[in-house]
C-alpha cells in the first residue's frame, strides 16, 4: 500500500508516533465490549498500552495505518510481515461513532 490513500473524505495514512495516543483510546473504546464478553484481560486490545502501539508504528515488520474521516482520526489497522511474501492483517478498528 502506498503511504497515503484517499477515498472521498476518507483517508488512510501510514501512522505517525503522535497518532498512538488517539489510536490507543479508540482501540480501548471499540474493544471494551469484547473484554467484558470474553474476559481475556491482557490479550484484549483494550489492554494494549500506547508504548506498544508506538513500537508497532516504528517496527520494520509492522505496517501501522491511521484512518481519517475528513481531518479526524477515526481508527487504524496494522499489517504484519510474516515471511517474504506473506502478510497478516492483524487488527482493524473504527471508532464507535463512525460505525454503522
N, C-alpha and C positions, 0 to 999 in steps of 0.2 A: 504494500500500500504506500502511496506517496505520503509525504509528511502531512499534507493538508488536503482535504476533500470537502466540497460544498455541495449540498443538495437543497436548493431553495434557501430557506432561512436556517437549515440545519447544517452544522459544520463539524467535521472531525479533524482534530489536530493531534500530532504527537504531544504527549503530556510533558509539561514542564514541572520542575520541582515545586514551584509555587502553587501548582494545582492540587498538590497532595492533600492539603487541609480540607478543601472543599470536597474533593473526591471521597475522602475518608468519611466525612459527615453524611454525604449522600448514601454511600455504601451502608453505613450504620443504620440509617433510617429504612432503606429498602429491604434489608435482610433481617430486621428486628422480628418480624412475624415468624420467619423461618427458625430463628433462635428459640422463640417461645414454643414452637411446634416440635422441633427435633431435639432441643436441649443439647446441642452439640458444642456448646461452650467455645473453647479456643479454636476449634476447627471452623467455626462460623465466620463469615466475612465481617460480622458486627465486631468481632474481637480484634480485627486487624488494626494495627496502630499506624499512625501517619508515617513513622520511620520506615515501616515495612513497604508502604506504597512508594516512598521516596527511593528505597533500594531497588524496587522493580523498575521505576522510571529510569534509573541510572544504569540498569543492568544491560549487558550486551546480549543476553538471551531472552529478554522480555521486552516486548514492544507495547508500551502502555499508551493508550489514546484517550483524549478528553473529548466529550461530545458537548457541543454548544447548540443552543437554540437562541437565535439572534446573538446576543453577546453574553448570555448567561450559561454557565456550566450546568448541564442537566444530567451528566452521567459519564461513564467511562467503560473501558474494556481493556483487557490485556491478552496478547497473543504470545505464547511461549514457544521458543525454538526447541524442539525435542531432538532432532537429528538434522543432517544436512538439508534434506528436502521435506522434513516433517514438522508441522506446526500444530499447536493446540490452542483453540480459543478457550481460555481459562475461565473468564468471568466477564459478564456484561451486565450493566445495571443503568437504569434511568430513574431519576427522582420520581417519587410517588405522584407529585403534582402533574407531571407530564405523561404519566402512563394512562392508557385508555382502556 
